């Protein structure tokens, strides 16, 4: 991992590195649920403002997604819709029918969460509120997003209903984007272990003849909050989910990670010098969930594989928020492909963090003799942001967890085996130059060594576990 010299730019609160690089966060104050639009050569961001009824949804602008300037608010007490009382959450800006539409959440005096809208001729405003609710569900509706299908030209509003299944719906809009047509279609419900108990915050894009829906799951103020991705051949589904989160950081307080509980992302296909895709999302500081300064804004690049059927990845293959210097998004340097600690198809010895002469061995322990054992990296048997490790000494045998311990076993073709043998390769819990492996079907548990044996254990917040769960892959 490269570390570049940097200087502090006090006016923006952002660390900028050499050659135009930056270091997260890009907004170092509470700005939850960032909704970002590229328009008129600039990036425009709106964010949640909570229960303040004097000014709602702060507006910021930036030329590079890194240095942001506050320029005002979408609504104030005299311009907000009359039905909206508080809970001013999750705004987004979109170009619809030649206008700038703002979609947002608010609740009425009875506490019912609904989706509203407004419009302006420019992202900086002024905005005129729609006096009616676009979505008024008796169970409550949150997290609106807009998508225009480049294939059919149809436009859709997406949102989440607060029902037991945490359902995400889409419904077609008129050309102006200020009313709904027809009936809603169910796109997604909670179905994977790591999504529990809710899915929310959809954002859809079209790329390579495929519709990708990005979303968040878990509670926003828990370390298990994350960003997932699903794909389909149609904007109305059915959607296939990746079996692991695209972006997560469950190990709150681990020594090497600055952030925890990343989520609620905007996804920008920026057609500029870099021609790249970026996630703009919020996160808590590690160890400071529900504490000041709140949810800060981060930017990380999304990488697309040239191999058909592959899933997008962030931060190389780490799947965690970046903490080191990254190329400024609008620069040509953002096309710089990050190095991955593990490369698909390569074989590695897996050395412990504490002892350079102790490595994984085929019998499920760490030992000196294990440093002659090698493991080949494959794309995960459980598809999406995972890897599976095959023994070079015992071809056809893969590492899996079974009754809490790590063991080499043959693929029996079952879904259980495919989940047990698929792991998320994340930035090392104690040192980001190392790698930590998190289970897919026990998503809070990491591979660690303990008393010389390889286990999966739930993150316990200790420095010892951070060391035990960090491994150095040595290519052979």
C-alpha positions as CSV (number, residue, x, y, z in Angstrom):
1,X,0.0,0.0,0.0
2,X,1.4,3.4,-1.0
3,X,1.5,6.3,1.5
4,X,2.1,9.7,-0.1
5,X,3.3,12.9,1.7
6,X,0.5,15.2,2.5
7,X,-0.4,18.7,3.7
8,X,-3.5,19.8,5.7
9,X,-5.9,22.1,3.9
10,X,-7.6,23.8,6.8
11,X,-10.4,25.5,4.8
12,X,-12.0,22.3,3.6
13,X,-11.2,20.0,6.5
14,X,-9.8,17.5,4.0
15,X,-6.3,16.0,3.9
16,X,-4.9,16.5,0.4
17,X,-1.9,14.4,-0.6
18,X,0.8,14.9,-3.2
19,X,-0.1,14.8,-6.9
20,X,-3.7,15.9,-6.1
21,X,-4.4,13.0,-3.9
22,X,-6.9,13.1,-0.9
23,X,-7.6,11.2,2.3
24,X,-11.1,10.5,3.6
25,X,-13.3,12.0,4.9
26,X,-14.2,14.7,2.3
27,X,-16.8,16.3,4.6
28,X,-15.7,16.2,8.2
29,X,-19.0,17.2,9.8
30,X,-22.3,15.4,10.3
31,X,-23.8,15.1,6.8
32,X,-25.8,11.8,6.7
33,X,-27.3,10.2,3.6
34,X,-25.4,12.2,1.0
35,X,-27.3,12.6,-2.3
36,X,-24.9,13.8,-5.1
37,X,-25.6,15.0,-8.6
38,X,-23.1,16.0,-11.3
39,X,-24.5,19.0,-13.1
40,X,-23.2,22.1,-15.0
41,X,-19.5,21.0,-14.4
42,X,-19.9,20.7,-10.7
43,X,-20.9,18.1,-8.0
44,X,-23.9,19.1,-5.9
45,X,-24.6,17.4,-2.5
46,X,-27.6,17.4,-0.3
47,X,-27.9,15.6,3.1
48,X,-30.1,14.8,6.0
49,X,-30.8,17.7,8.4
50,X,-33.0,15.9,11.0
51,X,-35.7,17.7,12.9
52,X,-34.6,21.3,12.3
53,X,-37.6,23.2,10.9
54,X,-35.7,26.5,10.2
55,X,-33.4,25.1,7.4
56,X,-33.7,21.7,5.7
57,X,-31.3,19.7,3.6
58,X,-28.0,21.6,3.4
59,X,-26.6,22.1,-0.1
60,X,-22.9,21.8,-0.9
61,X,-21.0,22.1,-4.1
62,X,-17.6,20.8,-5.3
63,X,-15.4,20.8,-8.4
64,X,-13.7,17.5,-7.5
65,X,-15.8,15.6,-5.0
66,X,-13.2,16.4,-2.4
67,X,-13.3,20.1,-1.4
68,X,-16.9,21.1,-0.6
69,X,-18.5,24.5,0.0
70,X,-21.8,25.1,1.8
71,X,-24.1,27.3,-0.2
72,X,-27.5,27.1,1.5
73,X,-30.5,24.9,2.0
74,X,-33.2,23.3,-0.1
75,X,-36.1,24.5,2.1
76,X,-36.7,26.8,5.1
77,X,-39.7,27.2,7.4
78,X,-41.6,29.2,4.8
79,X,-40.8,27.1,1.7
80,X,-41.1,23.5,3.1
81,X,-44.3,21.6,2.2
82,X,-47.0,22.3,4.7
83,X,-47.5,18.6,5.6
84,X,-43.8,18.1,6.6
85,X,-43.3,18.5,10.3
86,X,-39.8,17.0,11.0
87,X,-37.6,13.9,10.1
88,X,-36.0,15.7,7.1
89,X,-34.0,12.7,5.8
90,X,-32.3,11.2,2.8
91,X,-32.6,13.9,0.1
92,X,-31.5,13.3,-3.5
93,X,-31.1,15.6,-6.5
94,X,-31.8,14.4,-10.1
95,X,-32.3,16.0,-13.5
96,X,-35.9,15.1,-14.5
97,X,-37.8,16.6,-17.4
98,X,-35.4,19.5,-17.7
99,X,-35.7,20.5,-14.1
100,X,-33.8,19.6,-10.9
101,X,-36.0,17.4,-8.8
102,X,-35.4,17.0,-5.1
103,X,-36.8,13.8,-3.5
104,X,-36.8,13.5,0.3
105,X,-38.3,12.0,3.4
106,X,-40.3,13.9,6.1
107,X,-42.9,13.0,8.6
108,X,-46.2,14.7,9.4
109,X,-47.4,15.8,12.8
110,X,-48.6,12.3,13.5
111,X,-45.1,10.9,12.8
112,X,-45.9,9.1,9.6
113,X,-42.9,9.0,7.3
114,X,-43.6,9.9,3.7
115,X,-41.8,10.8,0.5
116,X,-42.0,14.3,-0.9
117,X,-40.6,16.3,-3.8
118,X,-39.7,19.7,-5.1
119,X,-38.1,21.3,-8.1
120,X,-35.8,24.1,-9.2
121,X,-34.1,25.3,-12.4
122,X,-30.6,24.8,-10.9
123,X,-29.2,22.6,-8.1
124,X,-28.5,25.7,-6.0
125,X,-32.2,26.6,-5.9
126,X,-34.5,28.2,-5.1
127,X,-36.7,25.2,-4.7
128,X,-40.5,25.0,-4.9
129,X,-42.0,22.2,-2.8
130,X,-44.7,19.9,-4.1
131,X,-47.6,20.3,-1.6
132,X,-48.6,16.7,-2.0
133,X,-46.8,13.5,-1.0
134,X,-45.4,11.3,-3.7
135,X,-45.5,8.2,-1.6
136,X,-47.9,8.0,1.4
137,X,-47.8,4.5,2.8
138,X,-49.6,3.7,6.1
139,X,-46.4,1.8,7.2
140,X,-44.1,4.7,6.4
141,X,-41.8,5.2,3.4
142,X,-38.2,6.4,3.3
143,X,-35.1,6.7,1.1
144,X,-36.4,7.8,-2.3
145,X,-34.2,7.5,-5.4
146,X,-34.7,8.2,-9.1
147,X,-33.6,6.1,-12.1
148,X,-34.1,6.7,-15.8
149,X,-33.7,3.6,-17.9
150,X,-31.4,4.5,-20.8
151,X,-32.8,1.5,-22.8
152,X,-36.6,2.2,-22.6
153,X,-36.6,5.8,-21.5
154,X,-39.0,4.9,-18.6
155,X,-38.4,6.7,-15.3
156,X,-38.8,5.2,-11.9
157,X,-39.0,6.3,-8.3
158,X,-37.5,3.8,-5.8
159,X,-38.1,3.7,-2.1
160,X,-38.2,1.5,1.0
161,X,-41.4,0.7,3.0
162,X,-41.1,0.2,6.7
163,X,-42.8,-3.2,6.7
164,X,-41.5,-6.4,8.4
165,X,-39.6,-7.4,5.2
166,X,-38.1,-3.9,4.7
167,X,-39.4,-4.0,1.1
168,X,-37.8,-1.9,-1.6
169,X,-40.2,-0.9,-4.4
170,X,-40.1,0.9,-7.7
171,X,-42.9,2.7,-9.6
172,X,-42.9,4.5,-12.9
173,X,-43.1,8.3,-12.9
174,X,-44.5,10.8,-15.4
175,X,-42.0,12.8,-17.6
176,X,-41.8,15.6,-15.1
177,X,-41.0,13.1,-12.2
178,X,-43.6,14.7,-10.0
179,X,-46.3,12.0,-10.0
180,X,-46.4,8.2,-10.1
181,X,-47.9,6.1,-12.8
182,X,-49.4,2.6,-12.6
183,X,-48.6,0.4,-9.6
184,X,-45.5,-0.3,-7.6
185,X,-43.2,-3.3,-8.2
186,X,-41.4,-5.1,-5.4
187,X,-37.6,-5.2,-6.1
188,X,-36.1,-6.5,-2.9
189,X,-36.6,-7.8,0.7
190,X,-34.2,-8.9,3.4
191,X,-33.0,-12.4,2.5
192,X,-29.3,-12.7,3.5
193,X,-27.8,-13.1,7.0
194,X,-25.7,-10.0,6.8
195,X,-28.6,-7.9,5.7
196,X,-30.6,-8.4,8.9
197,X,-32.9,-6.7,9.9
198,X,-33.5,-4.2,7.1
199,X,-32.5,-3.2,3.5
200,X,-32.8,0.4,2.5
201,X,-31.3,3.3,0.5
202,X,-31.5,2.0,-3.1
203,X,-29.6,3.6,-5.9
204,X,-29.7,2.1,-9.5
205,X,-27.4,2.5,-12.4
206,X,-27.1,0.8,-15.8
207,X,-23.8,-0.6,-17.0
208,X,-22.6,-3.3,-19.4
209,X,-26.2,-4.3,-20.3
210,X,-27.0,-4.9,-16.6
211,X,-29.0,-3.0,-14.0
212,X,-27.1,-2.7,-10.7
213,X,-29.0,-1.7,-7.6
214,X,-26.8,-0.6,-4.7
215,X,-28.4,-0.5,-1.2
216,X,-27.6,-0.5,2.5
217,X,-28.6,-3.0,5.1
218,X,-28.5,-3.3,8.9
219,X,-29.1,-0.5,11.4
220,X,-27.4,2.8,10.5
221,X,-26.0,3.1,14.0
222,X,-24.5,-0.3,14.4
223,X,-21.1,-1.5,13.1
224,X,-22.8,-4.1,10.8
225,X,-24.3,-1.3,8.6
226,X,-23.0,-1.8,5.1
227,X,-23.5,-1.3,1.3
228,X,-24.6,-4.2,-0.8
229,X,-25.2,-4.6,-4.6
230,X,-27.6,-6.7,-6.7
231,X,-28.0,-7.0,-10.5
232,X,-30.7,-7.8,-13.0
233,X,-31.4,-7.7,-16.7
234,X,-34.4,-5.5,-16.0
235,X,-34.9,-2.4,-13.8
236,X,-37.9,-4.2,-12.3
237,X,-36.0,-7.4,-11.5
238,X,-35.7,-10.1,-10.5
239,X,-32.4,-9.1,-8.8
240,X,-29.5,-11.4,-8.0
241,X,-27.7,-10.3,-4.9
242,X,-24.0,-10.6,-4.3
243,X,-23.5,-13.0,-1.4
244,X,-21.3,-10.5,0.6
245,X,-21.4,-6.7,1.2
246,X,-19.7,-4.5,-1.3
247,X,-18.5,-2.1,1.5
248,X,-18.5,-2.8,5.2
249,X,-16.4,-2.4,8.4
250,X,-17.8,-4.5,11.2
251,X,-14.7,-4.4,13.4
252,X,-15.5,-1.1,15.2
253,X,-12.5,0.2,17.0
254,X,-9.9,-2.0,15.2
255,X,-6.4,-0.4,15.2
256,X,-6.0,-0.1,11.4
257,X,-9.4,1.3,10.5
258,X,-10.6,4.9,10.8
259,X,-14.2,4.3,10.0
260,X,-17.2,2.1,10.9
261,X,-20.7,1.3,9.6
262,X,-20.4,2.8,6.0
263,X,-23.6,3.2,4.1
264,X,-26.3,5.1,2.2
265,X,-24.3,5.7,-1.0
266,X,-24.7,7.7,-4.1
267,X,-23.1,6.1,-7.2
268,X,-21.7,8.4,-9.8
269,X,-20.5,7.5,-13.2
270,X,-18.3,10.5,-13.8
271,X,-17.6,11.1,-17.5
272,X,-14.6,13.4,-17.2
273,X,-10.8,13.1,-17.3
274,X,-11.0,9.9,-15.1
275,X,-14.1,8.3,-16.7
276,X,-14.6,6.4,-13.4
277,X,-17.4,5.4,-11.0
278,X,-17.4,6.6,-7.4
279,X,-19.3,5.9,-4.2
280,X,-20.1,8.9,-2.1
281,X,-21.4,7.6,1.3
282,X,-21.5,8.4,5.0
283,X,-19.7,6.6,7.8
284,X,-19.0,7.0,11.5
285,X,-15.5,7.3,12.9
286,X,-14.3,4.1,14.3
287,X,-15.2,3.9,18.0
288,X,-17.5,6.9,17.7
289,X,-20.9,5.5,16.5
290,X,-23.7,7.8,17.7
291,X,-21.0,10.3,18.9
292,X,-19.7,13.6,17.6
293,X,-18.9,14.6,14.8
294,X,-21.6,12.2,13.5
295,X,-21.7,10.7,10.1
296,X,-19.0,12.1,7.9
297,X,-18.8,11.8,4.1
298,X,-16.4,9.6,2.3
299,X,-15.6,9.0,-1.4
300,X,-14.1,5.8,-2.8
301,X,-13.7,4.5,-6.3
302,X,-15.8,1.6,-7.7
303,X,-13.9,-0.8,-10.0
304,X,-15.4,-2.8,-12.8
305,X,-14.0,-6.0,-14.1
306,X,-13.6,-6.7,-17.8
307,X,-14.6,-10.3,-17.2
308,X,-18.3,-10.8,-17.9
309,X,-20.3,-12.0,-14.8
310,X,-17.8,-10.4,-12.3
311,X,-19.1,-8.1,-9.6
312,X,-17.8,-4.5,-9.1
313,X,-15.4,-4.0,-6.2
314,X,-14.1,-1.1,-4.1
315,X,-10.7,-0.3,-2.8
316,X,-9.0,-3.0,-4.9
317,X,-10.4,-6.1,-3.1
318,X,-10.5,-4.7,0.4
319,X,-14.2,-3.8,0.7
320,X,-13.5,-1.3,3.5
321,X,-13.4,2.5,3.5
322,X,-10.0,3.8,2.4
323,X,-7.9,5.5,5.1
324,X,-4.8,6.3,3.0
325,X,-4.1,8.6,0.1
326,X,-6.3,8.2,-3.0
327,X,-6.2,10.0,-6.4
328,X,-8.5,13.0,-6.6
329,X,-11.7,11.6,-8.4
330,X,-11.6,14.2,-11.2
331,X,-8.0,13.6,-12.0
332,X,-6.5,11.2,-14.5
333,X,-4.8,9.6,-11.5
334,X,-8.1,8.1,-10.5
335,X,-7.7,5.6,-13.2
336,X,-4.7,4.2,-11.3
337,X,-5.7,0.7,-10.4
338,X,-5.1,0.0,-6.7
339,X,-2.9,-3.0,-5.9
340,X,-4.7,-5.9,-4.1
341,X,-3.1,-7.8,-1.3
342,X,-4.5,-11.0,-2.9
343,X,-4.7,-11.7,-6.6
344,X,-7.2,-14.2,-8.1
345,X,-5.2,-17.2,-9.5
346,X,-2.1,-16.6,-7.4
347,X,-0.9,-18.9,-4.6
348,X,0.2,-17.6,-1.2
349,X,1.7,-18.7,2.1
350,X,-0.4,-17.0,4.9
351,X,2.0,-15.7,7.7
352,X,0.8,-14.6,11.1
353,X,1.0,-10.9,12.1
354,X,3.0,-11.7,15.3
355,X,5.5,-14.3,14.1
356,X,7.2,-14.4,10.7
357,X,8.0,-18.2,11.2
358,X,4.3,-19.2,11.9
359,X,1.9,-19.7,9.0
360,X,-1.3,-21.5,8.1
361,X,-0.8,-25.2,7.7
362,X,-3.0,-27.9,6.1
363,X,-4.0,-29.4,9.4
364,X,-5.8,-26.2,10.6
365,X,-3.1,-24.8,12.9
366,X,-0.3,-22.3,12.6
367,X,3.2,-23.7,12.6
368,X,6.7,-23.3,11.2
369,X,6.1,-26.2,8.8
370,X,3.0,-24.3,7.6
371,X,5.3,-21.7,5.9
372,X,5.9,-24.3,3.2
373,X,2.1,-24.6,2.6
374,X,0.5,-22.6,-0.2
375,X,-3.1,-21.7,-1.0
376,X,-4.5,-20.7,-4.4
377,X,-7.0,-17.8,-4.5
378,X,-10.2,-18.4,-6.4
379,X,-13.2,-16.2,-6.9
380,X,-15.6,-17.2,-4.1
381,X,-17.8,-20.3,-4.5
382,X,-20.4,-18.0,-3.1
383,X,-20.6,-15.3,-5.8
384,X,-19.8,-11.7,-5.1
385,X,-17.0,-9.9,-3.3
386,X,-15.6,-13.2,-1.9
387,X,-12.6,-15.5,-2.3
388,X,-12.1,-19.2,-1.7
389,X,-8.7,-20.7,-0.8
390,X,-7.6,-24.0,-2.3
391,X,-4.7,-26.0,-0.9
392,X,-1.9,-26.4,-3.4
393,X,-0.6,-29.5,-1.6
394,X,-4.1,-31.0,-1.6
395,X,-5.8,-30.0,-4.8
396,X,-9.6,-30.0,-4.6
397,X,-9.6,-29.2,-0.9
398,X,-10.7,-25.8,0.2
399,X,-10.6,-23.9,3.5
400,X,-14.0,-23.8,5.2
401,X,-15.3,-23.2,8.7
402,X,-17.0,-26.0,10.4
403,X,-18.2,-26.0,14.0
404,X,-16.2,-22.8,14.5
405,X,-12.8,-24.2,13.3
406,X,-11.1,-24.0,10.0
407,X,-10.6,-27.2,8.1
408,X,-9.7,-28.3,4.6
409,X,-12.5,-30.1,2.9
410,X,-13.7,-31.2,-0.6
411,X,-16.4,-29.2,-2.3
412,X,-19.6,-31.3,-1.9
413,X,-21.6,-28.9,-4.2
414,X,-23.9,-27.8,-1.4
415,X,-24.9,-24.2,-0.8
416,X,-23.7,-24.6,2.8
417,X,-20.2,-25.6,1.7
418,X,-20.1,-22.7,-0.8
419,X,-20.9,-20.2,2.0
420,X,-18.6,-21.9,4.6
421,X,-15.7,-21.7,2.2
422,X,-16.2,-18.1,1.0
423,X,-14.6,-15.3,2.8
424,X,-14.3,-11.5,2.4
425,X,-10.7,-10.5,2.1
426,X,-10.6,-7.2,4.0
427,X,-7.9,-4.7,5.0
428,X,-6.1,-6.2,8.0
429,X,-7.6,-5.4,11.3
430,X,-4.2,-4.5,12.8
431,X,-2.4,-3.3,9.7
432,X,-3.9,-2.5,6.3
433,X,-0.9,-4.0,4.5
434,X,-2.1,-7.4,5.9
435,X,-5.4,-9.1,5.2
436,X,-8.3,-10.2,7.4
437,X,-10.8,-12.8,6.3
438,X,-14.5,-12.4,7.4
439,X,-17.1,-15.1,7.1
440,X,-20.0,-14.8,4.7
441,X,-22.6,-16.7,6.6
442,X,-21.4,-15.6,10.1
443,X,-20.8,-12.0,9.0
444,X,-19.4,-10.7,12.3
445,X,-16.8,-13.5,12.6
446,X,-13.2,-13.4,11.3
447,X,-10.6,-16.1,10.9
448,X,-8.0,-15.9,13.7
449,X,-5.5,-18.1,15.4
450,X,-6.0,-18.9,19.1
451,X,-3.8,-21.3,21.0
452,X,-2.2,-22.2,17.7
453,X,-5.6,-23.3,16.1
454,X,-7.4,-21.5,13.3
455,X,-11.0,-20.5,14.2
456,X,-13.6,-18.0,13.2
457,X,-14.5,-15.7,16.1
458,X,-16.7,-12.7,16.5
459,X,-14.8,-9.4,16.7
460,X,-14.3,-8.7,20.4
461,X,-12.7,-5.2,20.1
462,X,-9.3,-6.2,21.5
463,X,-5.9,-5.5,20.1
464,X,-5.0,-9.1,20.5
465,X,-7.8,-10.3,18.2
466,X,-6.8,-7.6,15.7
467,X,-3.3,-9.1,15.6
468,X,-4.6,-12.7,15.6
469,X,-6.9,-12.0,12.7
470,X,-4.3,-10.2,10.5
471,X,-2.3,-12.3,8.0
472,X,0.5,-11.5,5.5
473,X,0.0,-13.2,2.2
474,X,3.4,-14.1,0.7
475,X,3.3,-14.9,-3.0
476,X,5.1,-18.1,-4.1
